[in-house]
Amino acid sequence: MKITAIETIRVAEFGNLLWVHVHTDEGVIGLGETFYGAGAVEAHIHDTLAGRLLGRDPLRIEALNRDMVNLPLAQASTGVEYRAASAIDFALWDIFGKVCNQPVHQMLGGLAHDRLRLYNTCAGYKYVRSMSIKPVSTWGLGEAEGPYEDLDAFMNRSDELAESLLDEGITAMKIWPFDPAGIETGGNFISAEQMKTAIQPFEKIRRAVGDKMEIMVEFHSLWNLPTAKKIARALEPYAPTWYEDPIRMNSPQALAEYARSTDVWVCASETLGSRYAYQDYLNVDAAHVVMVDLCWTGGLTEGRKIAAQADTYHRPFAPHDCTGPVAFAAAIHCSFSQPNTLIQESVRAFYRGWYTELVTNLPRIEGGYAYPMEGAGLCLELKPEVFKRDDVTLRRSTL
């Protein structure tokens, strides 16, 4: 079997998403996806990676992955090179599964769980859907498209939101009410008034549902270390499950100091690329929960190695997902195959909303749990309607 063509697909409405089709001479086509900077990733795929991949056996996944990331500027990053490699890596695993007529989780070693507990990242329908992905850029942006405008809800009606999630069997949620203050002050300090405002959603949740709901706190790397520690202490009475990316993820020593300052778990990090970066953080006890975004860190090939690496340090694995539907499916396959998976991120406004416009299938989600996908490969395809849209752009490199 040989790779005969690599095709990229972009849709203007979802400007940060890039899909990849890897074509073979036996008619098997693999689907991949990555997120953010789609134009730059597209250029790298066609201008650099196509020359390394065309004509080669798509089932030699490890070798191809190594060749894609073995570049001078692609070491332990989440830059263009790794995002491009991730998209193609997904497609290679999709081909592998299709050739063997098995789902990707089986190709990764089989099911380690019968079902996966989910937490809901409380984004809304427009979150990450435009070219802007700033964490607060879509608050109050027009009328809600449906019942799951959870971004606005966690800031203004977090008690009602928690009750709504519990009604669906979802017992964990992630929110980021400190972001407006962090953006306003540059993360250098937080005033007493800002602190009080940001803590209000936690107070409402605990009053409404007590400890029935776990709360993960996303900080989007906005804070300096002293202020992050101050916020951590202020939140401890509300028993958060974890603090995610409180500071910029470029100093293992600083994050280790932060981790020592609080009893709450530290989760790191969707912004790290490759197992080499994670090694630095694990070696200094900076992270309790290892989070990885599979479409930024080298795909399933690297993601499963990071999961195993975390297990070596007795750390749980919790894949990030707040991007596109193919990456969500890939994360579900990976999570099911790894024995140390703690919980899987999901966004109900996405999997009940715009994901359904783009792909033929999604994981079955019931009662706060995801169940294994059935079929071959990643078990989903882009809908034919995607290719008929007026705003679709295709680019193709051929053997």
C-alpha positions as CSV (number, residue, x, y, z in Angstrom):
1,M,0.0,0.0,0.0
2,K,1.3,3.5,-0.9
3,I,0.2,7.1,-0.1
4,T,-0.8,8.6,-3.4
5,A,-2.3,11.9,-2.4
6,I,-2.7,14.2,0.6
7,E,-5.7,16.5,0.5
8,T,-6.6,19.4,2.9
9,I,-10.1,20.7,3.5
10,R,-11.0,24.0,5.0
11,V,-14.3,25.7,5.6
12,A,-14.4,29.5,6.2
13,E,-17.1,29.3,8.9
14,F,-14.8,27.1,11.0
15,G,-11.7,28.9,10.1
16,N,-9.3,27.4,12.6
17,L,-10.2,23.8,11.7
18,L,-8.2,21.9,9.1
19,W,-9.1,18.4,7.9
20,V,-6.8,16.1,6.0
21,H,-7.5,13.1,3.7
22,V,-4.7,10.7,3.1
23,H,-5.4,8.7,0.0
24,T,-3.8,5.3,-0.9
25,D,-3.4,3.2,-4.0
26,E,-5.8,0.6,-2.6
27,G,-8.7,3.1,-2.3
28,V,-8.5,3.4,1.5
29,I,-8.7,7.1,2.7
30,G,-7.8,8.2,6.2
31,L,-9.3,11.3,7.9
32,G,-7.4,13.6,10.1
33,E,-7.9,17.0,11.8
34,T,-6.1,19.7,13.6
35,F,-7.0,23.1,15.0
36,Y,-5.6,26.6,15.0
37,G,-3.6,28.4,12.3
38,A,-5.2,26.3,9.6
39,G,-3.6,28.2,6.8
40,A,-0.1,27.8,8.1
41,V,-0.6,24.1,8.9
42,E,-2.0,23.6,5.4
43,A,1.1,25.1,3.8
44,H,3.4,23.0,5.9
45,I,1.6,19.8,5.0
46,H,1.8,20.5,1.2
47,D,5.2,22.3,1.1
48,T,7.1,20.1,3.5
49,L,5.4,16.9,4.6
50,A,3.9,15.8,1.3
51,G,7.4,15.3,-0.1
52,R,8.3,13.1,2.9
53,L,5.1,11.0,2.8
54,L,3.9,10.5,-0.8
55,G,4.8,7.0,-2.1
56,R,5.3,5.5,1.3
57,D,3.5,2.8,3.2
58,P,0.8,4.5,5.4
59,L,0.9,1.5,7.9
60,R,4.4,2.4,9.0
61,I,3.0,4.9,11.4
62,E,5.9,5.1,13.8
63,A,8.4,5.7,11.1
64,L,6.2,8.3,9.3
65,N,5.5,10.1,12.6
66,R,9.2,10.3,13.4
67,D,9.9,11.7,9.9
68,M,7.2,14.3,10.3
69,V,8.4,15.8,13.6
70,N,12.2,15.3,13.0
71,L,12.6,18.8,11.9
72,P,15.0,21.5,13.3
73,L,12.1,23.7,14.6
74,A,9.8,20.9,15.7
75,Q,11.1,19.8,19.0
76,A,8.7,19.5,21.9
77,S,6.4,22.2,20.6
78,T,2.7,22.6,19.7
79,G,3.6,24.7,16.7
80,V,2.7,24.3,13.0
81,E,4.9,21.3,12.5
82,Y,3.3,19.3,15.4
83,R,-0.2,20.3,14.5
84,A,0.4,19.2,10.9
85,A,1.9,15.9,12.0
86,S,-1.0,15.3,14.3
87,A,-3.6,15.7,11.6
88,I,-1.8,13.2,9.3
89,D,-1.2,10.8,12.2
90,F,-4.9,10.6,12.9
91,A,-5.4,9.8,9.2
92,L,-2.8,7.1,9.3
93,W,-4.4,5.4,12.3
94,D,-7.8,5.7,10.5
95,I,-6.3,3.9,7.6
96,F,-4.8,1.2,9.8
97,G,-8.2,0.6,11.5
98,K,-10.0,0.5,8.1
99,V,-7.5,-2.0,6.7
100,C,-8.0,-4.3,9.7
101,N,-11.7,-3.5,10.0
102,Q,-11.3,-2.5,13.6
103,P,-11.9,0.7,15.5
104,V,-8.8,2.7,16.4
105,H,-9.1,2.0,20.1
106,Q,-8.6,-1.7,19.3
107,M,-5.5,-0.9,17.2
108,L,-4.1,1.0,20.2
109,G,-4.4,-2.1,22.4
110,G,-8.1,-2.6,23.0
111,L,-10.5,-1.3,25.5
112,A,-9.2,-0.6,29.0
113,H,-12.6,0.7,30.1
114,D,-16.2,-0.2,29.3
115,R,-17.3,3.5,29.5
116,L,-15.6,6.8,30.1
117,R,-16.7,9.5,32.5
118,L,-17.0,12.9,30.9
119,Y,-16.7,16.4,32.2
120,N,-18.3,19.3,30.5
121,T,-16.2,22.3,29.4
122,C,-18.7,25.1,29.7
123,A,-18.2,26.7,26.3
124,G,-21.0,27.9,24.1
125,Y,-21.9,27.3,20.5
126,K,-19.6,30.1,19.2
127,Y,-16.6,29.2,21.3
128,V,-13.5,28.5,19.1
129,R,-15.9,28.4,16.1
130,S,-14.5,31.7,14.6
131,M,-11.0,32.8,13.9
132,S,-10.9,34.3,17.4
133,I,-10.2,31.8,20.1
134,K,-9.6,34.2,23.0
135,P,-11.3,32.6,26.1
136,V,-13.7,35.4,26.7
137,S,-14.2,36.6,23.1
138,T,-17.7,35.0,22.6
139,W,-19.4,36.0,25.9
140,G,-22.7,37.7,25.1
141,L,-22.1,37.4,21.3
142,G,-25.7,37.4,20.0
143,E,-28.6,35.1,20.9
144,A,-28.0,31.5,22.0
145,E,-28.3,28.9,19.2
146,G,-29.7,26.4,21.6
147,P,-30.1,25.3,25.2
148,Y,-26.3,24.8,25.8
149,E,-24.9,28.3,25.9
150,D,-22.8,27.2,28.8
151,L,-20.2,30.0,28.5
152,D,-22.6,32.7,29.4
153,A,-24.3,30.4,31.9
154,F,-21.3,29.7,34.1
155,M,-20.6,33.4,34.5
156,N,-24.2,34.4,35.2
157,R,-26.2,31.4,36.2
158,S,-23.7,28.8,37.4
159,D,-26.1,27.3,39.9
160,E,-28.7,26.6,37.1
161,L,-26.0,25.3,34.9
162,A,-24.8,22.8,37.5
163,E,-28.3,21.6,38.0
164,S,-28.8,21.2,34.2
165,L,-25.6,19.2,33.9
166,L,-26.6,16.9,36.7
167,D,-29.9,16.3,35.1
168,E,-27.9,14.9,32.1
169,G,-25.8,12.7,34.5
170,I,-22.7,15.0,34.1
171,T,-21.1,15.3,37.4
172,A,-18.0,17.4,36.5
173,M,-17.6,20.8,34.8
174,K,-14.8,23.2,33.9
175,I,-15.1,26.9,34.1
176,W,-12.8,30.0,33.7
177,P,-14.3,33.0,35.5
178,F,-10.9,34.5,36.4
179,D,-10.1,35.2,32.7
180,P,-11.7,38.6,32.5
181,A,-9.6,39.8,35.4
182,G,-6.5,38.2,34.0
183,I,-6.9,39.9,30.7
184,E,-7.7,43.2,32.3
185,T,-4.6,43.2,34.5
186,G,-2.2,41.3,32.3
187,G,-2.2,38.6,34.9
188,N,0.1,40.8,37.1
189,F,-2.4,41.2,40.0
190,I,-6.0,40.7,41.0
191,S,-8.1,43.2,43.0
192,A,-10.3,42.3,45.9
193,E,-13.4,43.2,43.8
194,Q,-12.2,41.1,40.8
195,M,-11.5,38.2,43.2
196,K,-15.0,38.4,44.6
197,T,-16.6,38.5,41.2
198,A,-14.6,35.5,39.9
199,I,-15.5,33.4,43.0
200,Q,-19.2,34.0,42.8
201,P,-19.8,31.1,40.3
202,F,-18.2,28.7,42.7
203,E,-20.3,30.0,45.6
204,K,-23.5,29.5,43.5
205,I,-22.6,26.0,42.4
206,R,-21.8,24.8,46.0
207,R,-25.0,26.4,47.4
208,A,-27.2,24.9,44.7
209,V,-25.8,21.3,44.4
210,G,-23.2,21.0,47.2
211,D,-20.5,18.5,46.4
212,K,-22.5,16.6,43.8
213,M,-20.6,18.5,41.1
214,E,-16.8,18.5,40.6
215,I,-15.4,21.8,39.4
216,M,-12.3,22.0,37.3
217,V,-10.8,25.5,37.0
218,E,-9.1,26.6,33.7
219,F,-6.7,29.6,34.0
220,H,-5.5,29.7,30.4
221,S,-1.9,30.5,31.5
222,L,-2.9,34.1,32.2
223,W,-1.3,34.7,35.6
224,N,2.1,35.3,37.1
225,L,3.2,33.0,39.9
226,P,2.4,35.0,43.0
227,T,-1.0,36.0,41.8
228,A,-1.8,32.4,40.7
229,K,-0.9,31.2,44.2
230,K,-3.1,33.8,45.8
231,I,-6.1,32.7,43.6
232,A,-5.4,29.1,44.4
233,R,-5.6,29.7,48.2
234,A,-8.8,31.7,47.7
235,L,-10.5,28.9,45.8
236,E,-9.5,26.0,48.1
237,P,-12.6,26.3,50.3
238,Y,-14.7,25.4,47.3
239,A,-12.9,22.1,46.8
240,P,-12.0,22.4,43.1
241,T,-10.9,19.1,41.4
242,W,-7.9,20.7,39.6
243,Y,-6.2,23.9,38.6
244,E,-5.3,23.9,34.9
245,D,-2.5,25.9,33.4
246,P,-2.4,28.6,36.0
247,I,0.8,30.1,34.6
248,R,2.5,30.0,31.2
249,M,3.7,26.5,30.6
250,N,7.4,27.3,30.0
251,S,8.9,26.8,33.5
252,P,8.6,23.4,35.2
253,Q,10.3,24.9,38.3
254,A,7.7,27.6,38.6
255,L,4.8,25.2,38.2
256,A,6.3,22.9,40.7
257,E,6.4,25.8,43.2
258,Y,2.8,26.4,42.5
259,A,1.9,22.7,43.0
260,R,3.6,22.7,46.4
261,S,1.6,25.7,47.4
262,T,-1.9,24.1,47.2
263,D,-3.6,20.8,48.0
264,V,-5.6,21.0,44.8
265,W,-4.3,19.0,41.9
266,V,-2.5,20.7,39.1
267,C,-3.4,19.7,35.6
268,A,-0.9,20.3,32.8
269,S,-1.1,20.9,29.9
270,E,-2.9,21.1,26.5
271,T,-0.1,23.6,25.5
272,L,2.8,21.1,25.9
273,G,4.0,19.2,22.9
274,S,5.6,15.8,22.8
275,R,6.7,13.5,25.7
276,Y,9.9,15.4,26.1
277,A,8.2,18.5,27.4
278,Y,6.1,16.4,29.8
279,Q,9.2,14.7,31.1
280,D,10.5,18.0,32.4
281,Y,7.3,18.7,34.4
282,L,7.0,15.1,35.7
283,N,10.6,15.1,36.9
284,V,10.0,18.0,39.3
285,D,6.5,16.9,40.5
286,A,4.8,19.9,38.8
287,A,1.7,18.1,37.5
288,H,-0.7,15.7,39.2
289,V,-2.9,15.2,36.1
290,V,-1.4,14.9,32.6
291,M,-3.5,16.6,30.0
292,V,-2.6,16.3,26.3
293,D,-4.3,17.7,23.2
294,L,-3.8,15.0,20.6
295,C,-4.1,17.4,17.6
296,W,-1.3,19.6,18.9
297,T,1.2,17.1,20.2
298,G,1.9,14.7,17.4
299,G,-1.4,12.7,17.3
300,L,-2.3,9.4,18.6
301,T,1.2,8.0,18.2
302,E,2.7,10.5,20.6
303,G,-0.4,10.8,22.8
304,R,-0.3,7.2,23.8
305,K,3.3,7.5,24.7
306,I,2.5,10.5,26.9
307,A,-0.2,8.5,28.6
308,A,2.2,5.6,29.3
309,Q,4.8,8.2,30.5
310,A,2.2,9.6,33.0
311,D,1.5,6.1,34.2
312,T,5.1,5.6,34.9
313,Y,4.9,8.4,37.4
314,H,1.5,7.2,38.7
315,R,-0.3,10.1,37.2
316,P,-3.7,10.0,35.6
317,F,-4.3,10.9,32.0
318,A,-7.0,13.3,30.9
319,P,-7.1,14.2,27.2
320,H,-8.0,17.8,26.3
321,D,-10.8,18.4,23.8
322,C,-12.3,21.7,22.9
323,T,-11.6,21.8,19.2
324,G,-13.2,19.8,16.4
325,P,-15.2,16.6,15.9
326,V,-12.5,14.4,14.5
327,A,-10.1,15.3,17.3
328,F,-12.9,14.5,19.8
329,A,-13.4,11.0,18.3
330,A,-9.6,10.4,18.3
331,A,-9.4,11.5,22.0
332,I,-12.2,9.1,22.8
333,H,-10.4,6.2,21.1
334,C,-7.2,7.1,22.9
335,S,-8.9,7.5,26.3
336,F,-10.6,4.1,26.0
337,S,-7.2,2.4,25.3
338,Q,-5.2,3.8,28.2
339,P,-5.7,2.3,31.6
340,N,-4.8,5.5,33.5
341,T,-7.4,7.6,31.8
342,L,-9.2,9.6,34.6
343,I,-11.8,11.5,32.7
344,Q,-12.5,12.8,29.2
345,E,-13.1,16.4,28.3
346,S,-16.2,17.2,26.2
347,V,-18.4,20.2,25.2
348,R,-22.1,19.5,25.0
349,A,-22.6,22.7,22.9
350,F,-20.3,21.1,20.4
351,Y,-21.3,17.5,20.3
352,R,-25.0,18.4,20.4
353,G,-24.4,21.4,18.1
354,W,-22.1,22.2,15.3
355,Y,-20.2,18.9,15.3
356,T,-23.3,17.3,13.9
357,E,-23.1,19.6,10.8
358,L,-19.7,18.3,9.9
359,V,-19.3,14.6,10.5
360,T,-21.3,11.4,10.0
361,N,-20.9,9.9,13.4
362,L,-20.0,10.9,17.0
363,P,-19.4,8.9,20.2
364,R,-22.5,7.8,22.0
365,I,-22.9,9.9,25.2
366,E,-25.4,9.0,27.8
367,G,-25.8,9.8,31.5
368,G,-22.5,11.6,31.7
369,Y,-20.5,8.8,30.1
370,A,-19.1,8.1,26.6
371,Y,-19.2,4.6,25.1
372,P,-16.8,3.0,22.6
373,M,-17.3,3.9,19.0
374,E,-18.2,1.1,16.7
375,G,-16.9,0.6,13.2
376,A,-13.5,0.8,11.4
377,G,-10.8,3.3,12.0
378,L,-11.9,6.5,13.7
379,C,-15.5,5.5,12.9
380,L,-16.6,8.8,11.3
381,E,-16.2,10.7,8.1
382,L,-16.8,14.2,6.9
383,K,-20.3,14.6,5.6
384,P,-20.7,15.0,1.8
385,E,-22.4,18.3,2.4
386,V,-19.1,19.8,3.6
387,F,-17.6,19.4,0.1
388,K,-20.7,21.2,-1.4
389,R,-20.4,24.3,0.7
390,D,-19.7,27.7,-0.9
391,D,-16.9,28.4,1.6
392,V,-15.0,25.1,1.2
393,T,-11.3,25.2,0.0
394,L,-9.4,22.1,-1.1
395,R,-5.7,21.7,-1.8
396,R,-4.1,18.5,-3.0
397,S,-0.6,17.1,-3.3
398,T,-0.2,13.9,-5.4
399,L,2.4,11.4,-6.1
